[in-house]
Amino acid sequence: MPTLNEPQAAFLQLPHKFRAFVGGFGSGKTWVGCGSLCQHAWQFPRIPAGYFAPSYPQIRDIFYPTIEEVAFDWGLRAQINQSNKEAHLYAGRQYRCTVICRSMDKPSSIVGFKVGKALVDEIDTLKKKKAHEAWRKIIARLRVKADGLQNGIDVTTTPEGFNFVYEQFEKIPGDDPKKAALYGKVHASTYDNEAFLPEDYIESLFETYPAQLVLAYIEGQFVNLTSGSVYGTFSRKLNGTMATIAEDEPLHVGMDFNVMNMTAIVCVIRADQPMALEELTGIRDTPAMIDALKERFPDQRITVYPDASGGSSHTNNASISDLGLLRAERNFSVRVPTANPRIRARVVSVNAMLCNAKGQRRLLVNAYGCPKLTEALEKQAYDDNGMPDKTTGFDHPPDALGYFIHSRFPAVRSARDRPSIEQPRVLVPHSRQWLEHSDQPSLAERRRSAL
């Protein structure tokens, strides 16, 4: 029998055309989604299925290894063809099914094939407009005709506020009784999969995330993540400090590039606790910012965590990038990703450091040294699109701080910015992962916690 917890078993028994498994981190979302594909392979041999993820790195890093393990658990064997972006399922030597893998990052590329079953993974991480475009494209691929085949879509996702999955599986069925019969949904908590998780996994989530995300990221519930103040956990008193910068202390500077309005938040790290102690705001351009930092901190080592867009040439010397100017300074080092983190990931990281779900406040701010940052943390709100409002001028200091915090204390890690905590592998004999280990425990001893 396949290895399933109660919500996973309930999900696979849903009779609806469109089914959603909405779960917290580590609740077994990808595992049960792959189980659904294996179930399809047994029930409808030789009818292709589709797997759709937000990006190709997620297909490569999450789906391919998970479908290998889940197929083995279902008495099948998965053969991955990365060049064609396909997974072929076999029962012994008998071919059962091909899973065609596509990214939803470019919905226009979801053309030219047909499937009888689709698995859509983490669609709520996409912007709502793109999610709707991808959904329509995927529905258009469901056109295989066979006896007993429903041509359905399974969705596995972490809830990201009142986003696409909420609208599609909660609001639409609730507003239109005629459509209610099409949609089925199971909510799963991280606790439901606790037996297959490391002992400190759930505890670490409470330490990592702010309180308002616990219902979504642990309990798997739809909650409003984009209302009120962006940094509602910030307290001038509880997050306050009177600490100042020591003469020989290494500095960590978050930097936001804006034409004629650059911002830098100067921080230190003491006993693994970040403190924002000074700020530079309203600086004209990158050369002026470099001069201001050198004048204020002439002998100190400075690590800069800049806006990744500074790689383009938009300083007063169009032939030299902002990052190039920073790297040219003797006492400066630059720590920058190839692309900026997602805005929500950066906001979550800052909020988690301001106050996590356990009530711990690990990020301190000197309100006298950082008056603009303090005001912005208190006043920045969300706009009508559920994004931090950029029309009031309160966005630059938190953005600069966020580049530093997300780099050194990320609540959500990249690829891109989804949690990458995986289960101890149920390794498939003779697979690439199996060959890398020589002392594997028995199947019954292996625990799983697929994303």
N, C-alpha and C positions, 0 to 999 in steps of 0.2 A: 504494500500500500504506500502511496506517496506520503511524504512527511508534510503535514499541514497543521497549523493551529486552528482554533475555532473560527475566527473571522475569515481566514483563508478558505476553510471548508464551506462556510456559508456563502462566500462570494462565488465559488465555482458551481454552486447549486442554483444560483439566480437564473430564472428563465428569460430574462429580458433581453431585448436586442442590443441595448446599450447598458453596460454595467460599469460601475466605478468602485474601485477599492481605494478609499481615502484614508490614509494612515499616517501616523507619526514616524519619525526617524526610527529605523531598525524594526519596523512592524512587519517586514516581509513583503513589501509591495512588488518589487521586481521578481521575487521568488514565485509568488502566486500568479503573476502575469505570465511568467514563463511556463508555469504549470498549466495555465489555460491553453497555451499554444501546444503543449504536449498532449493535452486532452483532445484538442482538435485533430492532431496528427493521428491519434488512435481511432477517433470516430469517423474522420473523413479523409482517408488516405489519398494522397496525390492531389489534394486541393491546396493550393498555396495559401500561406498566411503572410501577414505583414507586421513588422515591428517599427514603430515610429518614435523617435527620441528628439529632444531639443537640439542635439548636435551629434556629429559623427564621433568625437572623442567619447561621448557617453556610450554610444553603441559599442565601440571598441573596448572601453575600460570596464563597463558594467554589464552590458547585455551578453557579449560573447562568452565571458567566463561563467556567467550565471546560467545561461541556457545549457552549457555543457553539464553543469552540476545537476540542474533540475531534470534534464533529459535522462541522466543516469538514474536519478531517484524514481523516474516514471518507467524505467525499464527500456529506455531508448538510448541512442547514441547520437550526439551532435557532431557534425563535421562542419567546421567554419571555413568559409571561402571569403576572406577579407577583400580580395581584389574585386569580387562581384558584389560584396556587401550582402552575403547570404549565409544562412545557417541551414544545413540539410539534416533532417532527422531520419534515423534508421532504427528498425527493430532487428537487431542482429545485422544481417546483410540485406534485409529487405527495406527498400526505400519507402518512406512514409509521407514526407512532406518537406517543402522548402519554405523557409521564412525569409522574405525579402525585407531588407533593412533600409530605411530612409530617414534622413534628418528633416525635422520640421522647421529648421532655421530658414529655409527657402521653400515655402509651400509650392511655388511654381514648378519645382523639380519633382513633385509627386505625381508623375504622369507615366503612361506607357506600359502599365501592367495591371493585372486584376488579381484580387485575393478573395478568399471566402471568409477570412477571419482577420481582425486587426487588433493589435495591442498598442496602445498609445501611452507612453511613459512620461510622467512629469510635465504634462502639457501646461500646468499652471505656472511654470517658470517662464513661459513666453508672455509677451505683451498680449493683451486681450484681443486686439485686432488680428495679430498674426495667428493666435490660437484658433480664432474663428476661420481664418483662411485655410489653415492646415486641416481643420476638422472637415470642411467642405470638400477639400481635395481627397481626403482619406475616404469619405463616404462615397465619392465617385469611383473609387477603386473597388468597392464591394459589389461585384457584379458576376459572381460565379453562380451558376444554376445547378443545383444538385438536390436530390431527394433528402428531405429532413434538414437541410442546411439553412441556417437563419441569416447568414451574412451580417454578423454583429461586430461591435467594437467594444473592447475592454479598455478601461482607463485606470491606470495606477498612478497615484500622485500624492504628494504632501500638500495639504491645503494651504494656499497662499492668499488668505483673505477671501473676500467676496469676489472671486475672480471667475475665470471661464467655467471651471468645473462646478462651482456653486450655481452659476446661472443655468448651466445645462442640465444638471442633475437634481437641483433643489428648487430653483425658481420656476423653470419652464414646466416641469411636471406638476408643481403646486398651482400654477396659474391656469393650466389647460388640462382638464381631466382626460381628454381624448389622448393626450400624449403621455400621461402618467404610466400607462401600461408598457410603454417602450423603455422606460428608464428604471434601473435598479441600482441600489447603492449600499455599500457596507462601510461603516467607519471602524477603524482599527487603531488601538492604542499601542504605544511602545510596550506597555505592560503586558499586552496579550502575547507578545513574543519573548517575554523576559527569560524564559527557560533556555532560549537559544542565544542569549546575549552575554557578553562579559559581565561579571558581577558589578563593576563600577560604571557600566555604560549609562544607565538612566541617571545616576548621581552626577555624572559628568555633564549631561545635558542641562540639568538644573544649574550647574555652575557656569555653563557656557552661554545660556540664553536668558534674555530679560523675561520678566514674569508674564508679559502680555503675549509672548510667543509659546508658552508652555501648552496652552490649550490646542494650538495648531500643531506644533512640532513634536509633542509627546502624546496628547490625547487624540490627535487627528480630527479636530473639530474646526468648522468654519468660524472664524472670528474676524472682526474688523481690524485690519493691520494698518489702515491708512486714515485714521480720524484723529482730530485734536492736534496736540503738539507732537512734532516729530520726535523730540527728546523729552517725553513726558516724565521720564524717571529722574531727570536731572533736578538736583536741589542745591541751591547756592550755599546752603548751610551744611547739608550732609555730604556733599561732594567738594566742600571747600577746604582749602589749605592756605596757610601763611608761609609755606616753604618758599625759598628763593634759590636761585642757581648758584652753585659753588664755583669758585674760580677755575678749578681744574676738572670740572665735571663734563663727561661726554654729553653732547646735545643731540636730540632727535627732533628734526624740524619737518613738520607736515607742511606742504606748500601747494597752494592753489594758483594756477596761472590765469590771469584775466588782464585784458588790455587796460592799462592805466589804473589797475586796481588789484595788484597782487597781494596775497595774504600768506603769512607764515605763522604757524603756531609752534613755539619753542617749548619742547618737553624734555624731561629727564626720566630715567627709570631707576627707581631705588627699591631694592629687595623685590624685584619683579612687579613693582607697582608704577604705572605711568602717572606723571604729573605734568599738566600744562601750566607753565609758570610765566611765560611772557609771550607777546604777540607783536607782529609787525603787519600793519594793515595800510591799504591805500598806496602801496608802493608802485611806482610808474612802470617798471619793466624788470626783466631778470638781471641785467647788469646793476641796476639800482638796488635790487634786493640783495645781491651778493655783497655790494659795498656796505649796505646797512648791517648785514650779519657780521661782516669782518670788523666793522667799526665797533659794534656792540660786544662782540665776543672774539677778540683778536687772536687769542692763543688757544682756543678750544677746538677739539675735534668735533666735527659736525657731520651727522648722517642726515641726508635729506630724503624725504619720502614724498616725491612730487606727483602731481597730476601727470598721468602717462601721456597726455596729449602734448606735453612739452617736447616730445621728440620731433615735432614738426618745426619748421623755421618760421617763427613769428615774433622774434625779438626785434630790437632796433637794427640788428645786423641780419638780414634775411638769409645769409649763407651759413649761419651758425644756429643750431637749435638751442632751446633753453636748457635741455639736459646736457648738451655738449659744453655749454658755458659753466654749468655747475660742476661737471666732472673735471674741468680744467683747473679748478682751484685746489691748491696743495692740501689744505686741511679739510676738504670736503670729500665725502663719499656719497654716492647716490644709490638708493635702493628703490627700484621702480619695476613694476610688472610690465609685460608686453602690452597689456590693455588695462584700462581702469576696471576695478571691481564693479559689479552691478550696484546701482545706487542703494537698493534695498539691503544688499549684503553689507555694504559699508555702514548704513544706518543701524542695522542689527548689531554689528560689531561694537559700535560706539555705545549703544544702549545697554548691551550686555556688560560692558565695562563700567558704565555709570551705575547700574544696579541689576544684578542677575536675579533669577527666580528664587534664589536662596536669601535674597536681601543683602548680598555682599556688594559693597561699593568699592571698586578697585581703581577707578579713574578719578583723580582729584584735579581741581582747577583753582588757581589763584585768581580770584575775581578782580584784585587790584592790578595784577600784572596782565590779565587778559580780560579787560572790560568788554570788548566787542564780542569775544567768544562767549562770555557768560551771558550777555544779552541775547545772542543768537540762540544759544541752547535753551533759553527760557521762552523765546518768542516765535521761533520758526514753526510754521504750521504746514499742513498738507494742502495742495491745491485741489481743484475739482477733478483732476485725473488720478488722484491718490499718490502723487509724487511730492517730495519736499518743494515748497513754494520758492521760486527763484525770483519773484518780482519785488520782494520787500527789501532785498539787500542783506538778509540774514543768512544766506546760503554759503558765503565764502569761508568764514571761520570754521563752521562745522565740517565743510568739505575738506579743508586743509588738515584739520585734526583727524578726520576719518581716514585719509590716506595713510597716516602713520599708524593709527590703531588697527586698521584692517590688515596692514602688513605685518605688524608684530604680535597682535592679539586677536586674530580673526575668529569670529563666531562661526562663519561659513567659509570654508576653504574652496579654492578654485578647482574646478575644471568643468564648467566655469561656475564657481561659487556654490556648488552643491556639496553637501557633506559626503565624505569619501570613506566612512567607516563601514567596512565590509564584514561579512560573516567569516568565521573560521571555515575554510573551504571543505565542502564535501567533494573531494577531488576525484575526478574521473580517471580510472586506470588508463595509463599510457597517454593521457593528455599532456599538453605542455606543462601545466602546473604540477601534475603528478610526477613528472620526470624530474622536477626541481627538488623533490623531497624524497627521502629514503626511509623515513620512520613514521609513516602515517598511521593514526589510530583507526579502529574499525569504523564502519559507516554509522553504527549506532552511537558511537562516542563523539562523532563530529557534530558540531552545532552550527546553525546557520542564522544569519540575521540580514538577509538581503535588503538592499535599500528599498 
